[in-house]
Amino acid sequence: MASDGGAAAPAVRVVGGWASPFVMRVCVALRLKGVAYEFLQEPLGKKSDLLLASNPVHRKMPVLLHGGRPVCESLVILHYVDEAFAGAGPPILPADPYDRAVHRFWADYADAKLPTALRTLRGMVNGDKAEAAEQVAAALGRLDEAFAACSKGRRFFAGDGVGFLDIVIGSYVGWFRAAEQITGQPVLDEARTPRLAAWAARFCAHEAVADVMPDARRLVEFGEALRSALEANASRP
């Protein structure tokens, strides 16, 4: 639930871009907790002064501003939201230490395997698209197996409701669908990863997710506009 803003700066602000899966994670976490926030959209192909001042080390989004203090990196922010707003909404991370460790492991796995391969499929970086498609398929096969183990037969990785690992992997679903439109090939394949495909539909329909899950066609158009903007910036002296 993003606020409309007002005379005074809201207590919680998110600096980022609507198309970023990493930014989407922060929005879903805040919505799960029922925390109102202001969304500050970054300009296309550029970085605002606020972003650079808030994250001078990595100089990238997302940034969560809570009471004016910045918290950076999406996974760090998810942990922070869970702890800072512990009394609001459902917990994001599992209560059991072992379950937390397992979910963190698979979150790290997803972030190590999916982004570069997806960027290759979208044509944002040079590479063999067939090889990238196989990398994504192999990673999703592993995650399909992880879903069976983590969910324990329930609807989400976290069990009966959306949690940390759901947010992390679910943030890529919009770009899975965009890659399908770009390549004409299935990414979330019901035949190869039936459990993950069914989970993705449930995740996208969740009330904390539906309004911030980007439309695939809009993502394709965004990718084309971003590529043009970056090329234009690179050509300037």
Helices and strands as residue ranges (DSSP letters): E 12-16, H 21-33, E 38-41, H 49-54, E 63-66, E 69-72, H 74-84, H 97-121, H 129-151, H 164-170, H 173-183, H 194-205, H 216-235
